[in-house]
């Protein structure tokens, strides 16, 4: 029995992407289908290199191909091409080559928002994505220290724009690179807006799959300015499990709803402490509050990160835990968060978009 390219496409049309809720063919993920006798070759291009459902997609695709009559062998090449949220670049003239802007926010300070933002960006880069990190926390810029870039200064190639610094595989910019470490920023709203737009517009970010923005805590001017100027792919809310932090998450969620920025989900940081000596688990800040808040809002729970000394030491030493302790439970937790965020961005970008139908060649 002869096998055709149409037979292979028909088999792939039965395989669903669990995040996009559409089959691989309609999603434009099946490419370069070639059949020679009883052997098929094709490429499946995922919507992100950090796809959290790759294992299931791979298993389903292989099962579908095995069921094609007359097909004895097949070879699947796996790739990834991050798509812009909304089907086109979301930021217009401000960031013309940035596909997706991810905001990382928190209702209050002290919950590890910058730690989550840095490790999220670095983990996405480790999967193969092109990633930038913008430290928009003007009152407490901690990214220079946490990336190990310290007092390094960005350079301007033309006197009008700045080249971002690079650390751990990501492009980095922070107001902390442009002011003295002991200088307090006593700025009102218009000054904050102007400085933020300069860091967005006048930095040579180049082509990026994801630009992660570390927001100031709370619901102030910076988040509002961003919502008015940039169409973000979505926001990640960071909290610790105790009730006082969760109460502030409610306000942060309401703010993003009012400015029409989708919330991708909630991350519970400092979830629980596991004793390195006896493995006893202590919920220092309680446990499970982030998941309960996600269920209450009807939004995804993106993961929980344990409380561990390595995370703090990594931040102080300028080496993110996903780089310095790749095999630790904390690093694996951040990797899970990154995959879940990438999946949510892909799903968010697919809403209401007419997806291309690929043809065999």
C-alpha positions as CSV (number, residue, x, y, z in Angstrom):
1,X,0.0,0.0,0.0
2,X,1.5,3.4,-1.0
3,X,1.7,6.2,1.4
4,X,1.2,9.9,0.4
5,X,2.0,13.2,2.0
6,X,-1.7,13.7,2.4
7,X,-1.9,10.5,4.5
8,X,0.7,11.9,6.8
9,X,-1.0,15.3,7.1
10,X,-4.3,13.5,7.8
11,X,-2.6,11.6,10.7
12,X,-1.1,14.8,12.1
13,X,-4.5,16.5,11.9
14,X,-5.7,14.1,14.6
15,X,-3.0,15.3,17.0
16,X,-4.0,18.2,19.3
17,X,-1.8,20.8,20.9
18,X,-3.1,20.7,24.5
19,X,-2.2,24.4,25.1
20,X,-3.7,25.8,21.8
21,X,-6.6,23.4,21.7
22,X,-6.1,23.0,17.9
23,X,-4.6,20.2,15.8
24,X,-1.0,20.4,14.6
25,X,-1.9,20.9,11.0
26,X,-4.3,23.8,11.6
27,X,-1.8,25.4,13.9
28,X,0.8,25.4,11.2
29,X,3.2,23.3,13.2
30,X,3.7,20.5,10.6
31,X,6.3,21.3,8.0
32,X,8.4,19.8,5.2
33,X,6.4,16.6,4.9
34,X,8.2,14.1,2.5
35,X,7.3,10.5,1.7
36,X,9.6,8.0,0.0
37,X,8.0,4.6,-0.4
38,X,7.1,3.4,3.1
39,X,9.1,6.0,4.9
40,X,8.1,9.5,6.0
41,X,10.1,12.6,7.1
42,X,8.5,15.7,8.6
43,X,9.2,18.6,10.9
44,X,7.0,19.6,13.9
45,X,7.6,23.2,14.9
46,X,6.5,23.9,18.4
47,X,5.3,27.4,19.4
48,X,8.1,27.7,22.0
49,X,11.3,25.9,22.7
50,X,10.1,25.7,26.3
51,X,6.9,23.9,25.4
52,X,5.6,22.2,28.6
53,X,3.6,19.7,26.6
54,X,6.3,18.5,24.1
55,X,6.3,15.0,25.7
56,X,2.6,14.5,25.1
57,X,2.7,16.0,21.6
58,X,5.6,13.7,20.7
59,X,3.9,10.6,22.0
60,X,0.6,11.4,20.3
61,X,2.4,12.3,17.0
62,X,4.3,9.0,17.0
63,X,1.2,7.0,17.8
64,X,-0.7,8.7,14.9
65,X,2.1,7.9,12.5
66,X,2.3,4.3,13.6
67,X,-1.4,4.0,12.7
68,X,-0.9,5.1,9.1
69,X,-1.5,2.0,6.8
70,X,1.6,1.1,4.8
71,X,4.0,3.5,6.8
72,X,6.8,1.4,8.2
73,X,9.2,4.1,9.4
74,X,9.2,7.8,10.1
75,X,11.6,10.5,11.2
76,X,10.3,13.6,13.0
77,X,12.6,16.7,13.3
78,X,11.6,18.8,16.2
79,X,12.0,22.6,16.2
80,X,10.4,25.7,17.7
81,X,9.4,29.1,16.4
82,X,8.0,31.5,19.0
83,X,5.1,33.5,17.7
84,X,4.1,37.0,18.6
85,X,1.1,37.4,20.9
86,X,-1.9,38.4,18.9
87,X,-0.4,37.1,15.7
88,X,1.8,40.2,15.1
89,X,4.4,42.2,17.0
90,X,2.5,43.5,20.1
91,X,4.5,46.6,20.7
92,X,4.3,48.6,17.5
93,X,7.1,51.2,17.1
94,X,8.4,50.8,20.7
95,X,9.7,47.3,20.4
96,X,9.4,46.3,16.7
97,X,11.5,43.1,17.0
98,X,10.2,41.8,20.3
99,X,7.5,39.1,20.0
100,X,6.2,38.8,23.5
101,X,6.4,41.1,26.6
102,X,5.9,39.3,29.9
103,X,5.3,41.4,33.0
104,X,6.3,40.0,36.4
105,X,4.5,41.8,39.2
106,X,3.5,41.5,42.8
107,X,1.0,43.2,45.1
108,X,3.7,43.8,47.7
109,X,7.4,43.9,48.1
110,X,9.5,41.1,49.7
111,X,8.0,38.2,47.9
112,X,10.9,37.5,45.5
113,X,9.5,39.1,42.4
114,X,12.9,40.0,41.0
115,X,14.2,36.5,41.8
116,X,11.4,35.0,39.9
117,X,11.8,37.4,36.9
118,X,15.5,36.7,36.6
119,X,15.2,33.0,36.9
120,X,12.2,32.9,34.5
121,X,14.2,34.9,31.9
122,X,17.3,32.8,32.3
123,X,15.4,29.5,32.2
124,X,13.6,30.5,29.0
125,X,17.0,31.3,27.4
126,X,18.3,27.9,28.5
127,X,15.6,26.3,26.5
128,X,16.9,28.2,23.4
129,X,14.7,31.3,23.3
130,X,16.0,34.8,22.7
131,X,15.3,36.6,25.9
132,X,15.7,40.1,27.4
133,X,15.2,41.3,31.0
134,X,14.2,44.9,31.8
135,X,14.4,45.9,35.4
136,X,11.6,48.4,35.7
137,X,11.7,48.4,39.5
138,X,12.9,52.0,39.6
139,X,12.8,52.4,43.4
140,X,14.7,49.2,44.1
141,X,16.6,48.0,41.1
142,X,18.2,44.7,42.2
143,X,18.9,43.1,38.8
144,X,22.4,44.6,38.4
145,X,23.5,42.8,41.6
146,X,21.6,39.6,40.9
147,X,23.0,39.2,37.4
148,X,26.6,39.8,38.5
149,X,26.8,42.9,36.2
150,X,27.3,45.2,39.2
151,X,28.5,48.7,38.3
152,X,29.0,48.0,34.6
153,X,27.6,50.6,32.3
154,X,25.9,50.1,29.0
155,X,27.4,51.9,26.0
156,X,25.8,54.0,23.3
157,X,26.9,53.2,19.7
158,X,25.4,56.3,18.2
159,X,24.8,58.7,21.1
160,X,21.0,58.1,20.9
161,X,20.5,54.5,21.9
162,X,22.0,52.0,24.4
163,X,23.2,48.5,23.9
164,X,21.9,46.2,26.7
165,X,24.4,44.3,28.8
166,X,24.5,40.5,28.6
167,X,24.6,38.0,31.4
168,X,23.8,34.3,31.6
169,X,22.5,34.2,28.0
170,X,20.0,37.1,28.3
171,X,20.1,40.8,27.4
172,X,19.7,43.0,30.5
173,X,18.9,46.6,31.1
174,X,18.2,48.4,34.4
175,X,17.9,51.9,35.7
176,X,20.5,50.7,38.2
177,X,23.1,50.8,35.4
178,X,22.5,54.5,34.8
179,X,22.5,56.0,38.3
180,X,24.9,55.7,41.2
181,X,24.2,52.9,43.6
182,X,23.8,55.3,46.5
183,X,21.5,57.7,44.6
184,X,17.9,57.7,45.6
185,X,15.3,58.2,42.8
186,X,12.8,60.7,44.1
187,X,10.6,60.8,41.0
188,X,7.0,61.6,40.4
189,X,4.8,59.9,37.9
190,X,5.7,61.8,34.7
191,X,9.4,61.3,35.3
192,X,8.9,57.6,35.9
193,X,6.9,57.4,32.7
194,X,9.6,59.2,30.7
195,X,12.4,57.1,32.1
196,X,10.5,53.9,31.5
197,X,9.7,54.7,27.9
198,X,13.4,55.5,27.3
199,X,14.5,52.1,28.6
200,X,11.9,50.5,26.4
201,X,12.3,52.6,23.2
202,X,16.0,53.6,23.3
203,X,17.6,50.3,24.1
204,X,18.8,48.1,21.2
205,X,17.0,45.0,22.2
206,X,17.2,43.4,18.7
207,X,15.1,40.3,18.0
208,X,13.7,38.7,21.1
209,X,11.2,36.0,21.6
210,X,10.4,37.2,25.2
211,X,11.1,40.4,27.0
212,X,10.6,39.9,30.7
213,X,9.8,43.2,32.6
214,X,10.4,43.2,36.4
215,X,7.8,45.6,37.7
216,X,7.9,47.6,40.9
217,X,5.7,46.1,43.6
218,X,2.2,47.4,44.0
219,X,-0.2,49.0,41.6
220,X,1.5,52.3,40.8
221,X,2.5,54.5,37.9
222,X,4.9,52.1,36.1
223,X,2.4,49.3,35.6
224,X,-0.2,51.9,34.4
225,X,2.3,53.4,31.9
226,X,3.2,50.1,30.5
227,X,-0.4,49.1,30.0
228,X,-1.0,52.3,28.1
229,X,2.1,52.0,25.9
230,X,2.7,48.3,25.3
231,X,0.4,45.4,24.6
232,X,1.9,42.8,26.8
233,X,1.4,39.1,26.2
234,X,0.4,38.8,29.9
235,X,1.4,39.2,33.5
236,X,2.9,36.7,36.0
237,X,1.9,37.4,39.6
238,X,4.3,36.4,42.4
239,X,3.2,35.8,45.9
240,X,4.2,34.0,49.1
241,X,1.7,31.7,50.7
242,X,0.7,33.8,53.8
243,X,-2.6,35.7,53.9
244,X,-1.1,39.2,54.0
245,X,0.7,38.6,50.7
246,X,-2.3,36.9,49.0
247,X,-4.5,39.9,49.9
248,X,-2.2,42.1,47.9
249,X,-2.3,39.6,45.0
250,X,-6.1,40.3,44.8
251,X,-5.4,44.0,44.2
252,X,-2.7,43.3,41.7
253,X,-5.0,41.0,39.8
254,X,-7.8,43.6,39.8
255,X,-5.3,46.2,38.5
256,X,-4.3,44.1,35.5
257,X,-7.9,43.3,34.8
258,X,-8.8,47.0,34.7
259,X,-6.0,47.8,32.2
260,X,-6.9,44.7,30.1
261,X,-3.6,42.8,30.5
262,X,-4.3,39.1,30.8
263,X,-2.9,37.4,33.9
264,X,-0.9,34.3,32.8
265,X,-1.0,32.8,36.3
266,X,0.4,32.8,39.8
267,X,3.8,31.7,41.2
268,X,4.1,30.8,44.8
269,X,7.6,31.7,46.0
270,X,9.2,30.6,49.3
271,X,6.6,27.9,49.3
272,X,8.1,25.7,52.0
273,X,11.4,25.0,53.6
274,X,13.0,21.6,53.3
275,X,15.7,20.9,55.9
276,X,19.0,20.0,54.1
277,X,20.0,17.7,57.0
278,X,16.8,15.8,57.8
279,X,14.5,16.6,54.9
280,X,11.8,17.8,57.3
281,X,9.4,20.1,55.5
282,X,8.4,23.3,57.3
283,X,5.8,25.7,55.8
284,X,7.4,28.9,57.2
285,X,5.1,31.2,55.3
286,X,2.3,28.7,55.1
287,X,1.8,26.6,52.0
288,X,-0.7,26.3,49.2
289,X,-2.1,29.8,49.3
290,X,-0.9,30.6,45.7
291,X,-2.7,27.6,44.3
292,X,-5.9,28.5,46.2
293,X,-5.7,32.1,44.9
294,X,-5.3,30.8,41.4
295,X,-8.4,28.6,41.8
296,X,-10.3,31.5,43.2
297,X,-9.5,33.7,40.2
298,X,-9.9,30.9,37.7
299,X,-6.3,31.4,36.4
300,X,-3.4,28.9,36.0
301,X,-1.2,28.0,38.9
302,X,2.3,28.3,37.4
303,X,4.3,26.5,40.1
304,X,5.8,26.8,43.5
305,X,9.4,27.5,44.4
306,X,10.8,26.2,47.7
307,X,12.4,28.4,50.3
308,X,16.1,27.6,50.3
309,X,19.4,29.3,51.1
310,X,20.8,28.6,47.6
311,X,18.3,31.0,46.1
312,X,19.3,33.8,48.3
313,X,23.1,33.1,47.9
314,X,22.7,32.8,44.1
315,X,21.0,36.2,43.9
316,X,23.7,37.9,46.1
317,X,26.5,36.3,44.1
318,X,25.1,37.3,40.7
319,X,24.5,33.7,39.5
320,X,20.8,32.7,39.2
321,X,20.0,29.4,40.8
322,X,19.0,27.9,37.4
323,X,22.6,28.5,36.3
324,X,24.6,27.8,39.5
325,X,22.6,24.9,40.8
326,X,20.9,23.4,37.7
327,X,20.0,20.1,39.4
328,X,18.6,21.6,42.6
329,X,14.8,21.4,43.4
330,X,14.7,25.1,43.3
331,X,16.2,25.3,39.7
332,X,13.8,22.6,38.6
333,X,10.9,24.5,40.1
334,X,11.9,27.6,38.1
335,X,12.2,25.5,35.0
336,X,8.7,24.3,35.5
337,X,7.5,27.8,35.9
338,X,9.3,28.9,32.7
339,X,7.7,26.1,30.7
340,X,4.3,26.9,32.1
341,X,4.6,30.6,31.4
342,X,5.8,29.9,27.8
343,X,2.8,27.6,27.3
344,X,0.4,30.2,28.6
345,X,1.9,32.9,26.3
346,X,1.5,30.6,23.3
347,X,-2.1,29.8,24.3
348,X,-2.8,33.5,24.9
349,X,-1.4,34.5,21.5
350,X,-3.5,31.9,19.7
351,X,-6.8,33.2,20.9
352,X,-8.9,34.4,18.1
353,X,-6.1,34.1,15.5
354,X,-6.8,32.4,12.2
355,X,-4.0,29.9,12.1
356,X,-2.3,28.9,8.8
357,X,-2.9,25.5,7.2
358,X,0.3,24.0,5.9
359,X,0.5,22.1,2.7
360,X,2.7,19.1,1.9
361,X,5.4,19.7,-0.6
